[in-house]
């Protein structure tokens, strides 16, 4: 495959993005035209928008853009909101079916520097199957989001999932990567962990994050927490092993405490005091048990969702 024959698809998940989707498409078309003019990608390259059940006028704007630009702007609409990860998966599998040599995923707000796409293509032509975008800093994030994100990446690494810090879903994937993705049928697939796990040749490109031009982020505390829990339970069983180790240590501590009680009773003829300590320990271990049950519940929930075998998403309409 020669470089000037590489067909690039750009997928853009959209959820209530009526304020930015038109300018985003126009900007990305400009990026495509620039790279095409340099002979790095095919003139048949296109944008693929995934409307994740928007409740505003996002889809009407997308339809209008499709009417204006034709096959350069393709799109799919879900019947309801399924979440960012499933929208990304739908986009990746959708462009594989339509046809492309590589695909780049980028957020609809274009806070990620769209000009780095050309660098992604350069790395792809050097042989990389995955080109992951790494943000240079988190200056645009709130204090809370910045430090919870850092804690998440450190926790994932401690649990054995070696995801680079500040890694995002801004990445290029080759057709080979899409073929492997298609073999993974699990409903709650965590893409950042998946693309690291499959072991294809990976390059990293750093980029700056811009301020959002309009609208607001659709991620909140609960959706980010859900994403983090999904990532942990999808790619690591270390929390379950920690629970088992905690149980063993607790039993050992209880055995040692029992030996102390017996020793004081028969050698000093004294019943050990410490009712307040006992109450505190009961409260502590009661809370610990509930916490451990919650972790186990997360894994059981993952199993429950998978065994039902429901589709990841349902398409309402598609524009090609």
HUZIHU-V607086 format. One record per run of one state. SS is the DSSP state (H for helix, E for strand, C for the rest). FROM is the first residue (numbers start at 1). LEN is the number of residues. If there is no record, write none. Layout:
SS;FROM;LEN + SS;FROM;LEN
This chain:
C;1;2 + H;3;3 + C;6;2 + E;8;7 + C;15;6 + H;21;17 + C;38;8 + E;46;6 + C;52;6 + H;58;15 + E;73;6 + C;79;5 + H;84;15 + C;99;3 + E;102;4 + C;106;6 + E;112;1 + C;113;1 + H;114;12 + C;126;4 + E;130;6 + C;136;7 + H;143;16 + C;159;8 + E;167;8 + H;175;8 + C;183;8 + H;191;7 + C;198;4 + E;202;6 + C;208;1 + E;209;1 + C;210;11 + H;221;15 + C;236;2 + H;238;30 + C;268;7 + H;275;34 + C;309;6 + E;315;5 + C;320;1
